[in-house]
């Protein structure tokens, strides 16, 4: 994406996983960038473009938009964990959206905003019939539904908007839950159900950043006011994915075990969670997710973004290189 001298990019939540990768990429283009986030940047070299601002603080959001006058915004800021059953605890995903929209209406500089939502606006395995066919099963997912509706109900906005729903994105700078998969494979704690093939729409973060940039640069008539899932076009078979990760770590492939063994281990994990252990290797929730296929249709996205820059093998290599502390980012 070529940057003009008067283009100013604002990234909310730029200290998070996807935001960190986006900033790493945009810095290479000499773009003018500002990251607003309540968390410090994961990458220390990004501190000079970071401002500690809470999306829920309306006055501060209005002030920074007026001061910085962004032309394009990647709105990635959100609470993304699944640790609460109360949707009100995810006010950054609702109040934050309203504050940002209102602040951008108050200025005349914003051309386009990409609002990051989530695949969890629908439960895993559910195939929505339209962009407004929702089926959330978590408070986080419900908050993202509310956030999407807050965007859709606003008419005659003075800027283009795009809703992007990342699928299961992995890669350098990632954290729970997707880093756990790599960690468990490395520690030989991951086992796969014997004889079971499960396909998932995952996405290497390098490809996801490429897709977001292409959406930001695309003509309005093909992307404005539309919703796109973000992820690699070809689903990954989970067992094969684990084997590729093990090979890159130069260790033996994960073991396969009967499904009933995994059910038993998941029950033990459930008990550990009740006792306060946050990162049990396996729970009934995770086992259910593992067994359920999750495939999304990226046809509309591929028309806009075209061929992706990274293969799965390249993504795994870059990710493990980063995990081993060899990344230059």
Buried (B, 14 or more C-beta within 10 A) or exposed (E): BEBEEEBBBBBBBBBBBBBBBBBBBBBEEEBBBBBBBBEEBBBEEBEEBBBEBBBBBBEBBBEBBEEBBBBBBBBBBBBBEBEBEEBEBBBBBBBBBBBBBBBBBEBEBBBBBBBBBBBBBBBBEBEBEEBEEBBBBBBBBBBBBBBBBBBBEBEEBEBBBBBBBBBBBBBBBBEEBBBBBBBBBBEBEBBBBEEBEBBBBBBBBBBBBBBBBBBBBBEEEEBBEBBBBBBBBEBBBBBBBBBBBBEBBEEEBBEEEEEEEBEEBBBEBBEBBEEEEEEBBBBBBBBEBBBEBBEBEBEBBBEBBEEBEBEBEEBBBBBBBBBEEEBEB
